[in-house]
Amino acid sequence: MRKLEKAEIVQAIQEKVARSQIGILTDFKGLKVEDMTRLRRQLQEAGAELRVVKNTLLRRAGADDSPLAPLVSHATGPNALTLGYADPVTVAKVLIKFAHEKPQLIIKAGALGGQALTLKDLEALSKLPAREVLLSQLLGVLQGVPRGLVTVLAGVIRNLLNVLVALRDKKAEAELAAAEVAAAPEAEAATPAAEPAPGVAPAAPADKPESGE
């Protein structure tokens, strides 16, 4: 294969990897052609594709910070790369189930978001609900949030109103007390002097001392 052709294949793989959600590497040695065809069809229905790749090209496609980097160390022997473009759970389900039916298909490893997945990880992933089920469950949780949130907010608002009312009453009391204190001197100044009782002569003013001559 010429260098240019290899470069084009590597670029095509990298472009597919960039669009994929999950990558799974398998050894298909001993698998019959009709079984391989059936597996390709099942994967296609799950929004994925299976492609036989040479190890040298796989290593080049998985170089540096490629999402396929975790798979490079497993690039020995005949390999088929499955790239899932939709729900990773569904792709894992298809491969795990097929491998149980056809032990000739050996699942080596996977990569999800640049993180390595072992066979045990992929088996656990395959047991998760499908994306539609997960979204439905999440929607159910989110629908329950507003009711609880309204209850919490109602309690917060009620407590806040109680505090504001208490502050208002306290302020009104303070203003009333201040007004009473300010009005007291004015009331005293406005009170008229006491008049002498009837029949009592008013007190004569004190005599001024005579000045000596």
Secondary structure as UniProt FT lines:
FT   HELIX           3..19
FT   STRAND          22..27
FT   TURN            29..30
FT   HELIX           33..45
FT   TURN            46..47
FT   STRAND          48..53
FT   HELIX           55..61
FT   TURN            64..65
FT   TURN            67..68
FT   HELIX           69..74
FT   STRAND          79..84
FT   HELIX           88..101
FT   TURN            103..104
FT   STRAND          106..112
FT   TURN            113..114
FT   STRAND          115..117
FT   HELIX           119..126
FT   HELIX           131..189
FT   TURN            198..199
//
